[in-house]
Amino acid sequence: MNSEGNDLSSTQVAAIGSFITVLGDAISLLAALIALEEENTADSAQSTQLESLQHQIDELKKALDHKE
C-alpha cells in the first residue's frame, strides 16, 4: 500500500480531519459573533426609535398643555 509513497497514513488522515474540524469550528464561532453583533445593532436601532417616539410624545404633551 505504501509502495508508491503517495498513500496517507492513518495519522496523517486524522491530522487533516482534525484541522478541518477546527477550521469548521472557527467559522461557526465567527458566524455566531456576527449574528450577535447584528442583534445588538438591531436592539440599538430599536432603542433609538423608541427614544425618538418618546420625544415626540413629550413635545405633543407640551403643545397640548399650552393650548389649555
Stockholm file with secondary structure:
# STOCKHOLM 1.0

chainA/1-68         MNSEGNDLSSTQVAAIGSFITVLGDAISLLAALIALEEENTADSAQSTQLESLQHQIDELKKALDHKE
#=GR chainA/1-68 SS CCSSSCCCCHHHHHHHHHHHHHHHHHHHHHHHHHHHHHHHHHHHHHHHHHHHHHHHHHHHHHHHHHHC
#=GC SS_cons        CCSSSCCCCHHHHHHHHHHHHHHHHHHHHHHHHHHHHHHHHHHHHHHHHHHHHHHHHHHHHHHHHHHC
//
